[in-house]
Amino acid sequence: MSTLSILDQLPSGFFVEESPRGVLALHADVARDLHAAGYGPEHDGDLRQSGLEGRRPLYSVGGAEAELVLRRFSHGGLLRWLTGARYLDPERPFRELVLVDSLLRAGVRTPQVVAGRARMARPFGWTLDVVSRRIPDSVDLGFVLGMVRRGELAGERLQRLVEAVGELVQKLHRHACQHADLTPPNILLERSFIDGTEPRPVLWILDLDRSVLHRHLDRGRRTENLRRLFRYVGRRDMTSGRSFSRSDYARFLRAYAGEGEDWKPIWRAVRSAHGRRRVFHAFGWFLERLFGRRRDPRD
C-alpha cells in the first residue's frame, strides 16, 4: 500500500512497518515488546483489558513491565451509530503521535505515544489506534469530580487542584495547542496528591486526537476550549449534584489568566459562547438518550 505523507514527519526513533492492509509506526524502544506480543500492522496479538476507562475500553499490550496501553479510536455522538469505529482519514493516529512529541518537548505533561496504527476495514474506511505509555497510580478528573461531590476532596486540597488545572490549561494554550476534547476525563491526576503523599497535584493531558498545534491560539479558540470544559462539569452537576462552587470557577480562571491578568472577561466570553450553543447541545443530549448512550461510570 502507498505510504502516508504524515509519516515523513515522524520524530526520531520511530520507524514504519507496512503490510497490504495496515500501516504501523512504532518507537524502537518498544518494538521488541510489541513484536513479542504479536502486535503488528494488521494483527492485535495479545491484548488484555487494562482496567482503565475511556470512551471505549483501553487495553494493555506487551509484557507487564512494558506498561503500555492501546486506545481504539471511537466516534462520539451520532457518528458512532452511522459509521461504527470506521474512519476515512488514516493519518489521524500519526498526527496525534507527532503532536504529542511536540508537546513533550515543550514541557507539557502528556503520555508518550510510542506507536500509531491504521488498518483497512471492510467494507470501507480504516480502524485506528495508538499505543501510549501508561501513567501508573492515577485517575482522571471525571472520577475526581465524584469525590468532590461526596466531600472526599475539599478545602485547601481542592483549591490547589483547581489552580493546578487552570495552570495546565494555560500552559497548553500558551504553546498554541487547541485540544479537540478538553474535558475532565482527558485530564489525569496522580493519586499521590489524593492520598496526601504529594502536596502539589501532578496532572497530565490525555487523548490529543484531532487536536491542533497552531502558530497562535486566538481568543475564540481558547474560549471554545474553556466552554467545552465547563459544559462537561455543568452537565454532570445537573444529573449528579453540584461539584464546584463559584469561588472554585473564579480560582480556576485566575490561575488560567495568570499573574496580573483580569479573569472576568474570560468568564464573560465563555458564558456568552455557552449560551449561543445551549439549544444545540440540549438536542444532542436528547438524541444520545434516545439512542441509548453507553453509561459513563463517572456519572
N, C-alpha and C positions, 0 to 999 in steps of 0.2 A: 504494500500500500504506500501511497505517497507520504512523505514526511511533512508534518505540520510546521508552518513558519514560526510559530511561537517557540519551537524547540531550539531555534538559533539564539534565544535569549536566556537559556538555562544558566544558572550560576555555576561557578567552578565546582568540580567534584561530582557533578551529575553526568550520567550517560544514558543513552536511549537504546531500548530493545523493541524491535518491531516484529510483528507476525502478520499473516494475511488479514486478521480481523481485530488486531489490537495494537496499541502503542503504549509503552511504559517508559517513563523517565524515573530513574532512581539514583540515590546518592551512593557512592562507592562504600561509605561506612556501613550501610545496612544491606548491601547486595547479598552478602553471604547468608544472613538471617532470612531474608525474603526468599531467596532461591531454595534454601533448605526447607522452608515451609510450603514450597510448591507454588508460590505467588509469581505470576508472570503476565505477559501481555494479554493472554486470553483466559488464564486459569486463576481461581481464588486460592487454591491449595487449602491449607489447614487454617480455617478461620474459627474463632471461638467468641462467644458472647463476652463482651468486656465488662458488663455490669454498669456501664455508663449510659446515660440517656441523651438522646438528641431528637431531631425530627424523625429520624429513623434510628434503629439500634446501631451502636458502634461495636466494632469487632476488634479483638486482639489478634495480631498476626505476628509470626516469628516466634522465637523462643521466649520463655518467661523473662529472661534477663534483658531482652531487647526493649521492652516497654514501648511497643509500637501499637497504634490504634488506626484502624481503617474506617473511614467515613464515606458512606454512599451518598452521592448527590441525589436530592429529592426535591421535587417541585413543592411549592406551597400553594394554598388556595385552590381555585378551580382547575389550574393546570394539572394538579395531581390526579384529578378524575379524568381529564381528557387524554393525557399522554403517559400516565404512569411515571416510571423513572427514566423515560427516554428523553434525550436532548438532541438538538440539531447541531449544536456547536461543540466539536470535540476538543477545542483548545482550552475550555474553562478550567480544568484541574491544573493545567500547566501555567496558566496565567496566575492562578492562586499561588502556586509554588514560587513563581518569580516575585510576586508582591510580598509574600511572607519573608523571603530573603532580604528584600529591600528594607522592610520594617525592622527586622532583627539587626541589620547593620546600622540602622538609625537609633537603636536603643529601645525600641518598643517591644514589650514582652508579648510574644505570641508563640505557640508551639511550633517548632521547626517542622515543615513539611519535607519529608525525606523521599516521597515517591508520589507520582501522579499517573493516572491511567485512564485511557479511553478505549472502550470495546464496542465494536459494531453490534447493534441489536437487531433482531428480526421483529417485525418486517421492515422497520426503518429506524433511523437515529442511532444514538450512542448511549451506553451506560457509562457513568463516570464515577471515579472515586479518588481519594487521596489517602496517603498514609502519613501520620504525624507521630512525633514523639509524645508519649503520654506524660501529663503533669500529675505526679502521684499526690495522694492525700489532699485532694482539692474538691471543691463543689461549686457549681455555677450559681450565679446570683438569683436565678429564678427560684431555687430552693431556699436561698438565704432570705428572700422576701417572706417566705412562710415562717422562718424563725423570728423575723421581726414582728410579724402579726401575732405570734404566740408569746411575745415578750422575752424570747430566749436571747435576743441581741438588742441591747438598748443602751441608753445613756451615752457615756463618753466613747465607748467602743463603736456604737452605731454612728456617732458623729465622725469618728476617724475614718470609718468605712465610706461614708457618703462623700467626704472630702477626697479620699483616695480615688473613688470612681470619677469624680469631676476632674481630677488631675490627669487620670489616664485618658479620658476622652479628649481633654485639651491637648495632650501630647500627640494623640493620634491625628487630631485636626491640625496641629502645628506642623506636622510632617505631610500635610495636604492629602491625607487618606480619607476617603469617603466610604465608610463601612456600609455595605448593602443591607445589613440586617442588624443594626445596633440595638440589641435588646438584652435584658439581664441574662438569659440563658447562654448568650455568647460572650459573657464576661466570667472568668473563672477566679475563684478566691481560694488561696491555700489555707488549709484547715488550721495551720499553726496560729493564725490570728483568732479563729473561733475558739480553740482550746486554751488560748491565753499564753502560749509559749513565745509568741512574737507580738511586740507591741504595735507594729505597723502592718496594715494589710498588704499582701503581695497579690497583685491582680494580673491576669492575662487576658488578652483579646483572642477570641476564637472565630472560626468559620469566616474566612475572608473571601469566599466565593462571590463573584460579581462585584467585589469592592474595587475601587479605582484609586490610583495614586495620581493626583493632578499636579500641575505646576503650582497652582494656587487654589486653595479651597475657599470659595466665596461665601458670603453670609448666607445666601439661600441654601446652599448645600449643607452648611453647618446647622442651620435651623432645622432642616428636614431630618438630619440625623438625631438631633435632640428631641424633636417631636416624636419620632418613632420610639425612642427610649421611654419617654414619659407616657406615651399612649399605652405601651405594654403594661407599665405599672398601674396606670389608671384603670385599665380594663380588668386586671386581676383584682384590684381593690374593690371594684363593683361586685364581683362574684364571690370573693373570699374574705373581704374585710379590709379595713384600712391598714396600710403599712407605714408610709412616710407622712410626716406632718408638713405643714407649710414651712416650718423652720428647716426641716431636712432638705426640701427643694431649694430653699434660699442658700443653704450651706453648700449644696452641690454646685449651684450656679456661681457662687463666689469663688469656689475652687477652680471651676472651669474658666471663668473670666480672667483670673489671675490677679496679682497684686496691683492695686490702684485702679482697676477697671470697674466700671459700673455694670452689674449683672442684670439690672432691671430691664433695660432694653432687650436683652436676650430673652428674658422671660415673656415679655410682651409679644415678641416676634413668634415665639413658639406657640403661645396661646392663640394668636391670630391664625397661624397656619393650621393648627389643630381644628379650630372652628370651621374653617373653609372645607375641611375634608371629613367632617363628622358624619354626614349623611352617607357618604360613600363607604366609610368603614362600617357603619351600622348595617348597611345592606350586605357587605361581605361577611360579617359575623352571622347574619341571618342565614345566608347560604351555607356556611360551614355547619351550623346546627342542623339545617335541613338535610344535608348530605352525610351527616354522621361523622363529624370531625373526630379523629382519634383523641382520646382523653389524654391530656397532658398531666403527668404525675406531679407536676409542680402546683397544679390547681388545688 
